[in-house]
Amino acid sequence: MLGNGEVVAKLKMLWNELLDRGDEPFDISFPPVCGDDSSLTLKAAVLHPCDNQDSALFDSIVECEISQDTDAGHEQFATYVTSKMASHLNNAVQHFQLVLDQCPVGHPDRAAALTNLAWARLKGYIQIGLQDIDSITSLFREALTLHPQGHPDHPLSIYYLTEALTWRCSKENSTVYIHESAQLFCKLFPLCPKGTYLRSIVAGTDGVDYVIRKCNDLPTDASDEGVHLRRVVLELCPLGNEHRSKALHELAQAVERRFRQCGSIDDLDECIQCRREAVSLCPEGHSKYETYLNNLALSLKSRFDYQGNSHDLNEAISLYEVAVRVENKYRAFSLDNLGLALRTRFTQYNDVNDIIRAIGLHREALTLCPLGNPYHDYTLNNLALALQTKSNASEDINEVIDLYRDSLLLTRPDDPERHINLHNLSSALCSRFTHTQKNEDIEEAIQLCQESLDALTSLHPDRYFSYMLLQEAYLTRYRVQCKSADLSLAVENFRLASRHPTQGFPERIKEAVEWARQAEFYRHDSALEAYQMCLELFDNHVMTRSTIISRREAANAFRAARSLPVDAASCAVYCDDLRYAVELVEQGRGQQWSLASRLRTPLEDLESTNANIAHTFSELSKCLADAQGSTVSTDGTIADQAAIEYRRITTQWEATVSEIRNIQGFSRFLLPPSYEDLQAAARHGPVIILIASQYSCSAIIVPTSGEPHYVSFPRITLTHLETLKKDFAREIRQASCMRPEETRKELQALLRTVWDEIMLPIVIVLQRDLRITCRSRIWLCPTAAFTSIPLHAAHPFRTKADGRRELCLEDVYICSYTPTLSALIRSRQMMKTRETLSFAAIGQSSPGAGQGEALLTIDSELELVRKLVPTMANPTTLSGDDSTRVGALDALQRNTWIHLACHGKQDREQPYNSRFAMRDEPLTLLDIMENDTPHAEFAFLSACHTAVGDEETPDEAIHLAAGLQFSGFKSVIGTLWVVDDAVVKHVVKAFYENMFSNLEDGGVMDCTKAAWALNRATNAVKTKVPLEQRMVFIHIGV
């Protein structure tokens, strides 16, 4: 690029030779200079003055004058470059100004004239400082306007403007101009091919490098404009650029600060991505290694605080452990930060070693930051926080308060983190008030929280902690002084904290759960509102997780929230709102299945109303299902990218759902179902919801029509149910060691208790109030501890005075189970269309290594099933080497009826890994869930533990039978415990004989007969099969 007074060449040409060219312009080329090839376009004309000059002649004269003044200006400018005499520069400016005066708006040479004048004046500004930089910049801007994108001089015009802006910034130290320069360089770089002279000076020390350095030295700005600048600077630093790590660091600082102000998880994710790359660019030994390592760990811990993902906390601790091993001036930070992370882990898992070590780390950090050190207050505060976490005893709390006060005194009033000190001191004073009941402590605690609120913007995430601590203060004072106004103020701050939109879900869930607990304890009328808030927050939080397994981990992290659905329902029952009780228990239970089923919602009605939006929703649901996967990558960068992509698709999916809800008739699309919606589950018989809450145990019967009915269990508490559950587990184990002909007296006694205390009161209401006739179907929907009790087998084991046996539940009604009402409704909706019947019997007698011993009776069971299944079902058998994981999945996909005989294993630690044993590798619950088979109808699971959930989340009903129902099977026979291979054949034979009993009379294979057939089968084999092996089978679904 030329334009700095370089001599390109000297041209000598005779006039005659020049005039011989005629009126046509011609080019003269010169040797390359500074890497640029240059040429000159010339045109010669002879002017003859006369009285009647026409416009063309006048234009030619003006054109000559422009050329002469331009040449003269360049000559003076070239002389100035070599002599540095200001007079020559001034002369050049005068000539260029004359040229511009002759090139009005619209003139083809105006852009060149603007550039020549501006460039000469810029040199004057740089060297002498006598030129008006505002007008210089304006000239360059106008020239750039006349050279839009696509014009050959567009890159050059951008460069000239950046030169003016960067020089102006260097002299005036104004960030405005460096911001604009950075953005212009971003546009300019792609326009300058590598190897060109323009690229060499643009990328040079005085070009973009200068701008990058200046930008990287600017203070952190978390505004949208500041963040945009940081992204622009990073774009100027491609891989391999020496400034890239610093640019990544500065962008991370900006978006992290914006996250702390506004609470957007997208900002924190971007921050972590930048910091991961910055660490990768600065290996151990680099001067910035520990700083970048600490910063990455800090961001990961922040994300844990916001989202509650334990992987983030564990990675943060690992990174801090590496940082503390590095001896340098930042060691105190590393010690302090590791201590904070260990304290956080202590609050999660209660390992006392974590908090003891945290205190030691903070004390060591304090020795490295003595009084006078600018971070002394920060370290003091962290030590006090760890001590307070370890013990709230009165002798310790005084030391904690003193440390907090010292820290607060050392904190500047304008420190953006001062509210944290206010929060901590307030919390400690509140704790001391519980010991001393000195009013001044609680008054100061409240005043400190109010002060922190005054210091924070309305959407600052940390306002949540102000509300939370105010709630604690008011509630603590209420316990001591019993003033109702304090309870009201506590509830209002519970409400504000739970609803604070920029705080992460984990903290808000904790506060909402505590709100519900305290409202229950004090019988405050906000209890139901608190429960509703809990369920909404919990649902939203779990939905943010990008994998099925991580959703369960997120749910399990809140131990206090596991009983939310049943406690909410119990509260609604107490408030005499049975409809709402049904809605709440449904909203909170089976959440994992509900979230997954949203992506398989039937769309027939929507398609007939708006086919386009139905297609959009369907495609996004498929993308979301593909994105969620089943495993989390161990590579942090890959896992972060997957989570960001999942959240991006989720945002589009949620926007589409909102759009659908605006369509008439779809206002409740995918919203928690109302009682009227849920009553559809009882279309073919009542559904009995059994509620096992710490506050009360009862049942709600949802009838085919009308209002729900309440059944109390006056002598049953949650403690009784937990004992009953353990007793059943013990007696089932002992019965398996008994001879078949022995009477199971202890097991009978337990079933008698279930009948007398639980099922008989329900049967009375069904017969007396609802007039449900004998042998009708009923559905049981147990919750919590009820899920581990064989309710279907309830039996009085007594005789009447006349010698007749008292009827048991299976004599009176035909029982089925359903994990939720929605699951039953979904199964019925999918029965609208039927495909050609096909039956597959799948068995594996010799499972692969580590999957269990050989099962000697499997092949004979498959042969028995084959003989019993009618030919109209086109029965096939899959066994031996063909019975692999892939083979079984294929059979599940292609057939409408399935009989599965093999080892079954319920994984109590990770229920999604529950599995059927196959020849090569197991068929897992995750495999089944991902196998969408809407045409499937019936499955008989002749395997152990196929219908029992895990101990941690029984209300989720995460087991193999529920997985098959979710994948499309409307009617499923499952098992509650170990199946005895020696006797199962009797139940199988009796079941299929009853199932297909009417086919000879022109009947059809009907999966809705399964519950009736099982009822008949277990009754028919009483003399052949012991009690515990008849009870083991249950029916789930339609």
N, C-alpha and C positions, 0 to 999 in steps of 0.2 A: 504494500500500500504506500503510495506516494502522497506528498502534500506537506512536507517539512522543508521545502526549499532545496531539494536534491537537484543536481544537474543531471539530466537524463542524457542529453547529447547536444551537439551544436549542428545546426542546419545551415548549409550554404546552397543557394539556388539562384540562378540568373533570373531577372525579371521576365525575359522573353520565354524562358523555359516554364516559368510559373504561369504566364498568360496563355501559353500554348495549351494549357489544360482545359481552357474554355470555362463555361459556367458550372460544370459539374464538380462536386466535392471529391476529394481523393485522400487516401490514407497513406501516411508514412510511418513505418514501424521502426522501433529502436531496440537495441540490445537490452536484455533484462537488467533491471536495477533493483537491488534489495529483494530479489525473488519475484518481482512483478514484471510482466511484459507490458510495455506501454506503446502507444501509437498516437499519432496526431492527425486530425482531419483538417484539411485545408480547402479553401475555396477562393478563387481569384475573380475579381470583377473590375472593370474600368468604368469610372464615373465621369460623366460629362455634365457640368452644371448648365442649366438652362432655366428659362422663366417658368416653364410648366412641368415642375417635377411631379411625377406621379407617386402614389403611395409605395409602390414596390421599390422605386429608387430611394425614397426616403428611408424605408426600412433597411435597405442595404447600407446607407450611410450610418444609420444608428448601429447596425450590426458591426460595422467597422470600428466605430467609436468604442463599443463594448469590448471588442477584441483588443483594441489598442490599450484601453485602460486596464483590462485584465492582465495583459502581458506586462504592462508597466508595474502593476501591483505585484505580480509574481517576481519580477526582476528586483524590486525594492525588498521584497520579503526574503529572497535568496541572498541578497547582500547583507540583510540584517542577521541572517543565520550565521554567516561567517564573521561579520564584524561586531555583532552584538550592540550596534549603535542604535539608540532609541529613535533617532530621526528617520532612519530607513524604515523602521517598523511603522512609524506614524505616516510616512509617505505611502506605504503599502496599504494601510487602513484607509487613507483618503482615496486612493485609486479604487479600491474595492467598494467603498461607499458610493463613488460615482457610478460604478457598474450597477450596483443594486438599485440606485435611483432610476436607472434606465431600464430596469426589469420589473415592471409592475406585476401585480397579481395576475397570473395566467400566462405570463411570459415563459417560454420554454427554457430559458437560461436562469430563471429566478432561483431555483434550488442551488445551482452551482454558485451563483452570486452570494446567496445567503451563507453557504458553507465557507467560501473564501474569506468573506468579511469576518465571520464568527471565528474562524481558525486564527486569523491574524490578531484579532482583538483578544482571543484567549491567551495567545503567547504574550501579549502585553500585560494581561492580568497576572499571568504566572511570573513573568520576569520583573515587571515594574509595579504592578498593582494599581495601575491608573485607570483600568477599564471597568465598565459597569458590568458585573458578572450576570446580573438579572437579564439585561438585554442580550448578552452573549448567549445565554441558555435559551432564551426565546428564539433567537435566530436559528440555533441548531434544531429546536423543536419544530419550527416551521419547515425547515429543510427536510426533516424526517417525515413530516406530513406529506410533502411533495414527492417523497420516495417511499411509497407504501410497500408492503410485503409483495415480493415478486419483481420489484424494480431492481435492475442490476446494481444500483448504488444504495439499496436499502441497508445492507450490512455496514457499509461505510458510514452512512448517516447515523446509525445506532452507535457505532464506535465513537464518532465525534461527540455525540451527546454524552456518552459515558465519561469521556475525557473531561468535559466541562463540569460534570456533576462530581467526579472524584476529586478534581482539583478544588472545587468549591468546598467540598467536605473537608479537605486537608487544611484549608485556610480558615474556615468558619466553624469546624468541628460540629457540624449539624448532622444528626442521624437521618434526617429526611432524605438527603441527597444520596447517602450511601444505600438506603433502602431501594431507591429507584434505580441506582446503578446496578445493584445485584439483579433486579428483575430484568433490566435491559440486557445484561450479560447472559442471562438464561435464554433469551431470545436470540442473541447474537451467536452463541457457541455453535449451534447446529448449522448455521449459515456459513461457517468458516471451515472449509475442508482442511484436514491435516496436511501439513507441508506447505501451505500458502503463507505468505508474509503476514497477511492480516491475522491468521491464526497465531503466528508466533508472537506478535505484539499484544494480541488480546489475552493470550495465556501467560504473558510474561509477568515479571515482578511488579511492574507498574500498572498492569492491567487487572485481570480478574483476581490475581493473587492478592493484590492490594485490597480489593473490595472484600474478599473472603476474610483476610486478616482483620480488617476494620469491623466487619460484621461479627466475627467471633469474639471480638473484644467488647462488644456492646453489652450493657447489663441485660439480665434476663427479663423479657417482656412476655407476659402470659396472655396478652390481648390477642384477638384474632389476627390483627395485623402483624404483631410480633411473631406469632407462630408461623404465619405465612412467610415472613422473611426467612425464618430458620429453614423452612422447607426449600425455599429458593436457593439459599446458600448450599444446602446439602446437594441440590441438583447440580450445582457448579463444581461439586467435589466428587467425581465419579470414582469407582474402585481404582485404587492405585494412587489417588491424589494424596499428597502429604497432609493436607488439612482435613481429610474426611473424618478421622476419629474425633477431632475437636468439633467439627460441624454436627456430627451425630450427638455428641455430648450436649452441645448448646440447644439443639432441637429437643432432646430429651428433657433438659431442664425446663424449657418453656412449656411443653405439654404437661409435664408433671405438675408444675405450678398451677396451670389452668385446671388440671384435675382436682387439685386441693381446694381450688376456689369454686369450682362448678360441679365436680363429681361425675364427669363423663368417663365411663370405663374405656371408651375408645381412645381417649387421651392417654390413659395409663397403659393400655396395650401398645400404643405407638411408642411410648416412652421405653417400655421394656424391650421392644424390638430394636430400637436405636442403641440401647445400652448393651444388649447382647452383641451387636455387631462391633460396638466400640471396644468391648473387652476382647473380642476375637482379633482386632487389629492391633492390640497392644499387649504382647505376650509378657509373661513374668519377667521382671527386670526393667521394663519400660517405666519411665518416670510417672506415667499416669495409670499404671496398672492397678494399684491398690484403690485409687480414687474411683476409677470406673467399676471395679469389682464391688466396692462398697455401695456405689450408686445403684447398680443392678440389683443387689441384694435388698436394698432399701425399697426399690420399686416393687419387687416381688412380695415383700412383706406387706406393702400397702395394698397390693391386689388381694392378698390373703385376707386382710382386714375387711376389704370391700366385698369379696366374693366367697370367702371361706373355703377355698380349695387348698387342701393340706399339702398338695404337691408344691405349691408356691412357697409355703412356709418352710418346708423341708429343704427346698433348693436354696432359699435365702440363708438359712442357718449354715448349710454346706459352704456357701460362698463366703460368709463371714468367718467361718473357721479357717479358710484359706487366707483371708485378709489379715487375721490376727497373727499369723505366723510370719508376716513380713514386718521387719523392724524398720520403721521410718517415722516421720513427723506426724503421720496420720494414724498412728497406732491407737491413740485414745478414742478416735471415732470408731475404729473397728471393734474395740473392746465394748464400748458403749452400745453400739448397734447390735452386736451379738447378744449382749445382755438383754436388750429389749426383745429380741426375737425369742430367746429362751423363756423370758417371762410370759410372752404370748403363748408359747407352746405349753407352759405350765397351766395357764388358765384353760387350755383345751383338754389336756390329758392328765393333769394333776400329778405329774411326776415331780416329787419334791426335789430331786437332784437338779432339775432345770432351774428352779428358783434360787436354790442355794448357790449354784454356779453363777447365775445372773447377778446376784448381789456381790459376789466376789469380783466379777468383771467390772461392775460399776465402781467399786471401791478402787480397783487398780487404775481405772480410767481417771478417777478423781485425783489420784496422786500425780498423774501426767498433766492435769489441768488445774493447777493450784489457784488460789485467790489472785485475781488480776488477769488470769487467762480469759479471753473473751467467751470461751465455752464452759467456763466454770459453772455458770448458772444452769446450763443444759444438763451437765453431768450430775449436779446436785439433784436436780429434778428427777432424773432417771433412777438414781439411787433411792430416793424417797419412794418412788413409785414401786420399785421392787420390794422394798421393806414393807410397804403397806400391803402389797399383794400377799406376802408371806404370812403376815400376822396383823390382825386388827386389835390385839390386846392393848389395854389402856397404857401400859408402860412403854410399848413400842410406838403407839400412835403419836405420843408427844414428840418423840424424836423425828418422826415423819413430818409432822406439822412444822417443826422448827426448820427442817431442811427445805420444805416447800416455801416457807416464808423467806428464807435466805435467797433461794433461787428467784423468787418473784421480785425481791428488792434489787437484784442484779440485772433484771430484764428491763430493757428500755420500754417506755410507754407505747412507742410506735412499733415495737417488734411484732411482725405479723403472726408469730407463734405464741404471743403472750397469753392468749386465751387458754392454751393448754395448761400453763401454770395455774391460771385461775381455776380451771376445772379440777386439777389435782388437789389443790388446797381446799377447795369446796368439798370434795369427796372425803378428805381426811377429817375435816371439821364435822361433817355429818356423822362420820363413824364415831368420833369422840363424843358427840352428843348422845349417842345410844348408851355410852358408859356413864357419862357425867350428868346428862340431862340439863346442862347449863344452857340457858336460852341464848346467850350471846354467841355460842358456837353455831347454832342452827341459823340464827339471824345473819351472821357473817357468811355462812355457806350460801344462803339464798341470795344475798347481796352480790357475792362474787359471780354467781351464775348470771344474774341480771347484767352485771358489768360485761361478762363475756358475750352475751347476746348483743349488747350495744356495739361491741367491737367487730361483729361479724355481719356480712351482707346477708340478705334474706335467703339466698340459695347456697350459702357456704355449707359444705357437708358437715362441718363440725358444730353447727347449730344443734344438730341432733344430740350431741353430748350435753349441751347446755340444757335442753329440754329434759333429757334423761336424769341429769343430776338435780334439776329442780324438782322433778317427780319424786326422786329419792328423799330429798330434803323435806318436802311437804308431807310425804307419807310417813317419814320418821317422826316428824313433829305431831302428826295425827295420832300415831300409836301412843305417844306420851301424853298429849294434851286433849285428845279426843274432840277436836273441833271439826265439825262437818265441813267447814269451808276449806280446811286443809286437804281433806279427802277429795273434794271437788277439784281443787287446784292440781292435786296429784294426777287425777284422771285426765284433766285437760292437757297436762304435759305428757302423759302417756300417749294421748291422741296425737299431739304435735310431733313427738319423736317418731312414732310409728309411721306417720304419714310423710315425714320429711323426704322429699323426692330425690335429693342428691346424695343421700347416705346409702351405703350398700345394703342389700337385702339381709345379710346375716345379722347385722346389728339391729335392724328394724324388726326382724322376726323375734330376736331375743326380747326386745322391749314389748312387743305385742303379746308374746307368751306370758311375760311377767304381768302385764296389764290384766290378761284374762285370769291369771292365778289370784291376783290381789282382789279383783272384782268379785270372783267367786268367794273368796275368804270373807270379804266384808259385805257380801250380798248387795253389791252396787249394781244399779240398773244398766250400767254400760257393759256388763259381761258379754252379752250376745254380740254387741258391736265389736268388742275386743276379739272374740273368736272369729268373727267374719274377717276382720283385718288379718288375723293370723293365717287363715286359710288362703286368702288372696296373695299375701306376701310369699307364703310357702310355695304356692303354685308358680308364681312369677320367678322365684329364685331357682327352683328346680328346672324350669324351662330354659334358663340361661345356660345350662350345662350341655355340652355338645355331644356327649355319648350317653348311652343307656346306663352303663355301669357308673359313670360319674354322677348321674342323677341320683342313683341310690345312695352313693357316698354323701352327696349333698344333703339328702333327706336324713341319713343316719347321724349326721353331725349335730343335729338338734335333738338330743335325748328327751328334753322336756317337751318337745313338740309331738312326740310319737302318739300320745293319747289325745291329741287335739280333736280329731273327728268325733270320738265318743264323748269326750268331755263337753264339746260344743252341743252335741245332741242331748246330753243329759241336762245341760243348762236350759235348752229350749223346752225340754219336757217339764222342768221345774217352773218355767214361765208359762206352761200350759199352751205351748205352740207346737203341736205335734207335726204339722206340715213343715214348719221350718226345721224341726229336728230331723226329719227325713232328708230335707235338702242339704243340711249341714253335714250329716254323716256320709251322704253320697259324695258331696264335694271333696271331702277330705280323705276318703278311702280309695284304695286302688288307683292312687294318683299316677303311678308309673304306667299302668295300662291306659288311663285316661289321656295322658300326654301323648302316648304312642298312637292311640286310636284317632286322635285329631287329624293325623296325616292319612287316615284311611276312611274319612267321612264319606258316606254315600252322597252323591251329588245329583241324583235324578231330578229332584224338584228344582234345584238351582239351574241345571242345564236347560230345563224347559222354560225358565224365566229369563236367564241371561247366559247364553252358551259361552260367550267370550270370557266373562269373568270366571265362570266355572272351569274353563280350560286353564286360565291363568293360575287359579287356586290349585288345581290338580297338578300342574307342572311344578309349581313352587313346593307343594307337599312332597313330590317325588325327590326334588333336589334336596329338601330338608332331610328327608329320610336317608338319602345317600350320604349327606354331609355328616349326619350324626354318628354313623358307624357304631362300633361296639368297643373299641379300645382307644386308649390315650397313648400317643407316641411318647417314648422316653426322651426324645430329642426336644428340648425346650422350645427351640425356634419353630420346629414343625408343628408342635402342639399349639403354640400361640397362633400360628397362621391358620390352623384348622379351626380354632375357636373364633377367630376374627371372621373367617369365611362363613362359619355357622351363624354367627350373629348378624352378618350382612343379609343372608338369606332369610333369617328369622324376621328381620325388620321388614323386608318386602312381604313376607307371608302375613305378618300382623297387619300391615297396611291394607293388603287385599281383604283380609277378614273384616277390617273396619269398613271397607268399601261395600262388602256384601251385606253388612248389617244395616247399611243405609237403604237397601232395596226393600220395598214393601213386602212384608211377610217373612223377612229374614232377620228381624231385629235381635233375635236371641241366638243367632248362628254361633255355635261353639261356646256359648256362655253356659255356666253351670245350670243344669236342668231344674225347672220348677217342679213342684209337687205334681201338678197336672201332667207334666211330661213323664215323670218317673212312674206315675200310676199305670202307664202302659205296660210296665213289667208284670203287673198283676192281672193281665188280660185273661189268662187261662188258669188263674188260681192265686190266692193271696200270697204275698211275700212277707215273711216275718224277719224283721231286723232286730237282732239281739245285741243290746248295747252294754258293754262292760266298761264302765267308767269308775274312776276313783271316787266319784261323788254319788253314784247310784248305778244299780244294775237293773235293767228292765228290757221289755220288748215293745216294738211298735209294729202293728200289723197293718200293712197296706192292702186294702181290699180291692176288688175289681172296680168298684165305684164307691164314691162317698168319702167320708172323712176317715183318717187313720184311727186305729184303736190302740189304747195303751194297756200294757200288761205289766204289773209290778211284780218284783221278786223280793218280798219283804225280808226273807231270811238269807238272801244271797248278797255278798259283797265281793268286791274285786279280790280281796284276800282269799275268800272262800273259793273263787274260781281258779286262782293260781294254785291253791292246794289241790283242788280237784283235778286240774291238768297234770300235775306231777303224779298224783295217785294213779291216774289212767296210764301214764307212760310206764310207771313201775309195774302195774298189773298186766299190761300187755306183754312186757318183757318176760314176766314170770309165767304167763299162760303159754308162751311159746315153748317152755320147757316141760309142760305137762302133757300127759297122754290125752289123745283126742276124746276119750270117753269120760275123762274126769270133769266134774262140775267146777265151773269158774266162779266160786262163791264170792270172792272179793270183787271180781269184775261185775258180777250181777248186783252187788250192793252199790257200787258206784253208779251203774245205770239206773238203779232204783232212785237214787238221789237226783239224777238228771230228770227223771220222769216226775217225781213228786215236786221238786222245787222249781223246775224250769218249764218243761214241756207240758205238764198237765194244766197249769194255769193258762197256757196258750191254747191248748185244745178246748178248754172250757169256753174261752172267748170265741174261738172259731165256731163252735157248735151252738152256743147259747145266743151270742149277739149277731154273728154273721151268717148263721144257718148254713155253714159249709158241710155238705153231706159226706157221709162215710165213703172212703176210697177215692175221694177227690185228691187232686194234686195240690201240694203246697211247696213253696220255695223258702229255704232257710238262708238268711244272709247274716252270718255271725261276725262279730267284731272282736278284736283284741283277744283276750283269753278264751272267749267262746270258740275261736277258730280251732283250738286244739282239743276240743271236747266232742266226742261222737254223738251229737244231738239226735241224729237220725235213728240211733239204736236205743233211745230212751225206753225203759221197760220197767214195769212195777214188779215183775217176778213174784206175784202174789195170786192167791186164789180167793174167790168170793165165798160167802157163807154156804152157797149151794154147791160148792165144789168146782165151779167153772173157773177157768183161768181169766184173770183180768186182762183186758186188751192192752196192747202196747202201741207205740206210735205207728209202727209199720202195719199194724192191723187196721188202724183208723184212717190214716192218710198215706198217700204215696209221696215220699219226700225227695226233693232235689235240693241242690245247693246252687248259689250264685255268688261270686265274689262281690259284685255290685249290681244294683238295679240296671245301670246303664249297659253292663255286659250282657244281661239277659235281653234287653231291648234291642241291642245291636245284633245279637244272634237271630232274633226273630225277623228283623228287617232284612237280613241277608238271605232269608228263606223264600223271598218273593219269586225267585226263579230257581229251577232245578236243572241240573245237567244229567246226562246219561249215567246211570248207576254203575259203579265199578268198585270192587272190594279187593283189598290187598291185605294179606296176612304176613306180617313182618316178624321174623324171629331170629335170635342169635344165641345159640347154645354154647358157642366157644368164642367169647369176646377177646379182643386184643389184649396185649400185655398191660397189666395194671388195672384192668377194668372189672375184675372179679373172676370167681371160679366158674368152671363149666356147669351149665344147667342141663341136666340129663333129660328133663321132661319137656323141653321146649318143642322138639320136633314132633312129639306125639300130640302136643297141644295144637300145633299148626295143622296137623292132619285132621284132628277132631274138628277144628273150625272150618277147614275146607269142606268137610263132609256136610256140615250143618248149614253152610251158606248156600242159598239157592243159585241155580245156574244163571238166572236173570241178572245177577249182580256181576257176572263175568269175573269170578274170583281168580286171583293169582297169589302165588306164594313167593316170598323173598327170604331166603335163609342161607346159612353157610357162608361161603366166600362172597356171595353176591350181596349179603346183608351188611353193606358198608355204610359209612356216614353219607356219602353222596348218593348211594343207592336208595337208602331210606328216605332222604330228602326228596328224591325224584318220585318215589312211590307216594309220599305225602302230597306232592304237587299234582300228580296225575289221577289219584283215586278219590272217590267221594266217601267211602267207608274204609276204616283202617282197624286192624287188630294188631297190637304191638306186644310181643312177648319177649322179654329180655331182662337183664339187670337194670334197675332204675336207681338212681342216686340223687338225693336232695342235698345240695351243697349248702350247708347252714351258714358258712362264712360268706360265700358269694353265690346267692341263689340263682343268678343268671348263668352260672356254670353247672347247674343241675343237669343231669344227662342220662341218656339211654346208652347202654354198652353195645357197641357194634364190632364188627370183625377187625377193622383197622383202627379207627379212632372214634371217640364218643360223639353222639348226636346231642348237642347242647340245647338248652332252653333258648339261647341267643339265636342259634341256627333256626329253630322252629319259629321264633318271633319274626325273623326276617323272611320267612317263607310264606308269602301272602297267598292264601288259597280260599278265596271267597266262595267257591263252589262246594267246598268240603262239607260233610254232614255229620258223620259219626265216627268216634274213635273209642276203642276199648283198650285201656292201658293195663295190660297184665304184667305189671312190674311193681317193684317196691317204691314207696314214698313218692308217688306221682301227684298227690293232691294235698301236700302239707307244705305250708310256707315256712319262712325262717323265723327264728325266735326274735330277732331284732325288730322286724317290721311285719308283724302278723297281718295287719290291716291291708298290706299291699298285695297279699295272696300271690306272691311270686313263686309259682311252682309249675311243673311240667303240664299238668292238666289245664291250668289257666292259660298257659302259653299256646296250647293247641286250640283252645277256645278263641283266643285273640287272633290266631292265624287264620281262622275261618271255620273250624269245626263247631257246629252248633250244639252238639250233644256229646258229652264225654263221660266215660266211666273211669274213675281214678281210684287211687289207694291212699290210705292214711298212714300205713306203716308197712312192716315187712310182710310179704306174701309168701305163704308156704306152698312151694311148687307141688308137693305131694297131694294137696287137696284142691288147689285152684281149678283143676280140670272139672270138678263137679259143679262149681259155680259157673264156669264158662259154658259147659254143656247145657245146664238149666237155663242160663240167660238166653242163649241163641235159640233154643227150642221155643221159648216164650216169645222171643222177638219176632220169629218168623212163623208163628203158629197159624196165622190166618191166610198165608199166601196161597194155599191150595184152593181156597174159596174165592180167589180173584183179588185178594188184598195186595197192597203194595208195601215195599220196604219203607218204613216210616221211622225216622230217627227220634221223633217225639215219643215213641213207645218205650224208649230205653229205661226211663225211670220205673215204669210199670213192670217191665220185664225183669229188672234187677230186683224189685220188690218181690215178685213171684219166685225168682230164682233162689234168693236167700232163704225164703220161707220153705222152699221145696227141699233144700239140702240140710235141714236142721240135724238130721240123724247122721249125716256123713261128714259134715264140716263143723269144727268147733266154733264157739261163739266169736272169738276174736278174729277168726278168718272169715266169718260172715259179715262182721261189722266193718272189715277193712275196706270194702268197696263202697264208693259213694257215686252218685250221679250229679253231674254239673251241667247246667244249660237248659235247653228247651225240652 
